[in-house]
Every structure is written in structure tokens, then in C-alpha cells.
Amino acid sequence: MRNPTLHGILAAFTADAAGQLAAETAGGAEVDFELIEAEGRPGRTALYCYRALTSEFIDERLDLLRVLPTYAAAAQALAGLDGLPAYLEVRGEHPIPSAARERADRALRALLDHVFAERSEFGVAPARFETAYAELERAVYEARRVSTVIAPLLGLGLDSETSELALGGGLSLVRGDALADAPVQAVWSEGGDGREEEPNVLAVLTIVQERGAPSPVALARSRFGRLLSAVRLFEPGGYALGPIAWTRSDVGRWRQFALDGRGRPGAETLIDAAHEDELRGFFNLVTKRAPAAGEIAWALARFEMGCERLAPFEALTDYLLALRALLEPEGPSSGRLSGRLA
């Protein structure tokens, strides 16, 4: 397994899909069969057998599968894979959609077709999933490497039922103890023994690169910085990136590097399950629409400076200047900031 994060996301979706399809059959839905001629020895009487039309059964229930809580995360994880067309070719999917999300939807259906091929019952079969997932990895990662970068995001907590929150573009929030073989220093804060405290939430960036491509450390610094900004804007609280991050290729050894951790972490702010989709959407909006210049960009930069002050009262000036740029374009002599802020 070269991408444990992707494996976990797809395994969770497959389990949910199995439960939904099993509920359909328990409620009276039936999987149709067709009669096919089995190959036999030359000169012998032809043999016939029944084959379950599982693919058609799944196709008729795609709308039910798309509203499963794990579907969006699985689709986003696949949409970021450049090698996904190769997998669709292997699975005989034609034509291959040009849009990344449509390819991801098609790939999820192809994965389910492989896992439940010619079955009329939909209990979870780990061996069949592993076989199907291995085929996907071989097709997607041929002649490529999977690079992973992780960093603690301090001050944030995930719902107790959530081990991973996929944000899209290969970026996820993961409970530290749910990430296999993650460094102990990343999972537990300094001085923690893992028994009396919650594990850190890790920002995890997983990208597929050509062999010989440069390290993704610079990209990770940028993506993690945008994530930190989005969390600060999304929910009041004290958040910071840890000072040390780690990276590795495929399943190799973790290597640490300085991240220049910023901010002052406060008491843990929990993102409950009901707000996970909202956070995902907000992060993607910030990523796509963050201004590079102008009053809003300046105000955001000043807001970030305030969030990184060690003492909260020292940040007050930063916040007021950010508000003045947004609410008092006439300048401080107008005296209108207090009224507009009120």
C-alpha cells in the first residue's frame, strides 16, 4: 500500500456503500441474474449458469450512494489523482470524462463494481476490497511516487467519530492516532504520554509526483498556511502550526524539517460532524478566492499578524487596523469606524 490516507478514505466509503446496498436487499430489492453459457470441453454438452447483474443494481442506486457521508471525501480524494484516467482504462470505462470530478465519480462506481462483482449479497469482504484497491494503486501510481507531508495543527479537535476530514486537493485533517506509523512527536504534544490527552490533529498533504520531482515541502508550507488562515476565519479560537513537520516518499522513512510554526494555540476548539462539510467548503472558497492585493488582502495579512502575537492584548491594534481597512476607507479622520463596527 503506497497511500494509506487514500486507502482509509476508500475503505470507509466501500463499507458505507456495502451497508446501503445490503439495506436495499433487506428491504426487498432484488439483484437480477442472467443466464450465460459456461465454457466447457470441446464436444461436450454446453453448461449454463446464472450471473448476478451487480453492476446494474449499483447503477440504479447511485443517487443513494452519493449522499452517503463518506462519498464526498472519497470523490475529492480521487479527483486529485492525475493517474485516474489510467485506472478507468484498466476498468474498461469509455469514454473517459474530461472533468476531474466526473472521473472520480466514475472511478468510485468502477471500484464498487470490482469489489461486489457478480455478488447478490453485500457484506463487507476485506480481501475483495484489498484486491480492488491494489489494482487502482498499480494503475494510478505507475512510475510515480506518493509524497506525504504532515504537521500538527494545534488548537483544533475533530469529532470523536471522525478520524479523517478530507478537504480536497490531497489535503486532509487527520486524528494523529489514526495515521499509521506517524512520528510520536507529531501525534502527541511535548510532555504527553498519549493516555491523558487527546492526540493532535494533523494537517496531511498527499500528492503524487513523477520520480525525481522536487520535494513537496515548499508546496506543503503554502497549503498548510492557507489551511491555518481558513480555520482562523472559520471558527474563533487560538490555532497554530507546530514548529516541526515531517515528510516521506511512498512508505519510506519520515524526515523532519522546520515549519516555522506560527500563532498561539488555545484551548481545543472542536469541529463537530455537523460542520465538517461547511469547513470543507469554506476552505476551498478561501483557497480559490483569497485576494493577492488590495484592501481585503491587506486586512487579512494584518489579521494574521494579530493571530500570531504572543499576548492577546498586543493583537488589538492589528485587529483594529484590519477593520479600519475594511470599514473606514475614508481614513481615521472621518471617525466612522466605531459606528460602523457597532
Beta strands, then each sheet from edge to edge (+ up, - down):
strand 1: 33-38
strand 2: 47-52
strand 3: 144-154
strand 4: 156-158
strand 5: 164-168
strand 6: 171-175
strand 7: 201-210
strand 8: 240-241
strand 9: 244-249
strand 10: 255-258
strand 11: 269-271
sheet 1: 1+ 2-
sheet 2: 5+ 6- 7+ 3- 8+
sheet 3: 5+ 6- 7+ 3- 9+ 10-
sheet 4: 4+ 11+
end
